[in-house]
Amino acid sequence: MTTNELYLKTVFSCIACDGEIAPEEIELVRKLSKENDAFKDIDAEALINKWIDEINSNGGVFLSQYLSEVAEQELDEKQQLEIINFALQAIEIDNRIEYSEVKFFKKIRFRLPISDEAILTVHPDKEDFLLPDINVIEDPIWDENTKFAQIKIQ
């Protein structure tokens, strides 16, 4: 997986982790795939639809696999901050922040060696997202009844 694909998978995982994909979240994916240089050489629609199939088949495994991919990638500080930026954008885009989203963010954060100070330099108002949680190591819990439809990105 390329770093840019990991960025896109970060957005997708963060919008799906609460069991809903809001219209604003779909618009964020569309906007990023059109306007962000990180996604210019990626078939975002094909990847998102593939991931929808995977998450519909086994959501908890999909999200756990994503977290493993984050931990395994050798990312410099700038790339780690991009992961953080994309995650926060995805979580905040629908103006409704669920505890499951914050908890998932903390699971991502736990797997990145970047310092809290570096994150707070860019996101000084996100200190709450960096506070310790009970257990950020455990696998994500996924409601097996949750299913997503395919997304058209145009």
N, C-alpha and C positions, 0 to 999 in steps of 0.2 A: 504494500500500500504506500502510495506517495504521501508526502506531507500535506499536499493540497487536498487529496482525497480524505485524509484524516481530519482536516479542517471541516470539510463538508459533512463527514460522518459525525463530527462533534455537534454541528448544528442539528442534524437529523436526530441524533440520540437525545439531545437536550429538549427538542420539541416533542419527542415521542415518550420520554421517560415518565410523564404523568398520565399516560393512557389516552391522551387527547391530542389531536393536531388542529389547532384553531386556524381560522382563515388568515389571521395576521401572521401566523407562523409560516403558512404556505407562501404568503407574499414575501416574507423575508427570504425564503429559499429562492424564489424567483428573482428578487432584486439582487441578491448576492451572486447568483449564477450569471446574471447579465452584466453587473457592474463591477464586481470584484475581480481583479486580475488573477487572484489565486485560483479562480474557477474557470478561466477562459479556455483552457485546454481539456476540460473535464466534461463528459456527457452527464451533467448533473441529473437530468430526468431519468436516465437509465439507471444510474447508481441509486437514486432515491427509491425508485420503483423496485429495484432488486432488494434494497434494505427493508422496504415495506413487506415484501414477501417473506423475508427472513424473520422480521420481528413478529409478523402475524403467525408464523409457524412456531417460533419459540422465543418470545420476547426477552425473558430473563437471561437466556444464553446469549442472545444478540448483544444485550447491554453489557453483560460480563465480558464478552469477547472484545467489545469496543474498549472497555477499561483496560484490558490486558494490552491491547494495541497501543494505547496511550503510554502505558508503563514501559513497553518494549522499545518504542521509538527513541532514537537518540536526537533530541531536540535541543537547539540552543535557546538561550533566554528569550530572544525575539520570537521564535516559533512557539515557545511555551506561552508567552503573552498573547499570541494570536489564538491559541486554543482557549485561553481564558476569555479573551474578547468575544470570540464566536459563541462560546457557551453562555456568557452573560447576555449577549444580544438575543439569543434564542430564548432564554428563560424570561427575559423582560419584555419581549415584543408584544405579547398579548395583554400587557398591563395587569396581569394576574399571576402572582408568584406563589406557587404551591410549595408546601414543605417538601414534597417528593422531588421537586426540581432543585431546591437548595441542597437537599441531601445528595442528589446525584452530582451536583456541582462539586460538593465536598469530596466525593469519591474521585472525581477527575483531579481535583486539586491535590489530593493525597498522593497521586501517582506522578506528579510533576515535581522535580527538585527545585523549582524556582522559589525564591524567598517570598514571604508575605510582604515584606517591605517593597520589593520590586513590583508586586501586584498593586499595592496601595499607592505607589507613586503614580500609576496610570489610572487606578480606580479608587480614589481616596474615600469614596462613599460606600464601599463594599466591604467594610470591616466585618459586618454581620455574616457575610458569606464565608469568612475565613475563621470564624470561631469554631472551636472543636465540637465535634458531634459525638454521640455515644459510640458508634461503630461505623467507620467509613470503609472498613475492609470488606465487610460482608457483601455477598452478591445482591444485586438489585432484585426486588420482588416485583413480579409481573403478573397482572391479572390475565390469565389465559383466555378469558372471554373477550378481551380487547382485540379488535381487528381494525385495520386501516385500509382505506381504499387507495388505489393507485393515484398518483399525483401527476398532473400535466404541468410542466414548467415551460412557459412561453413568454 
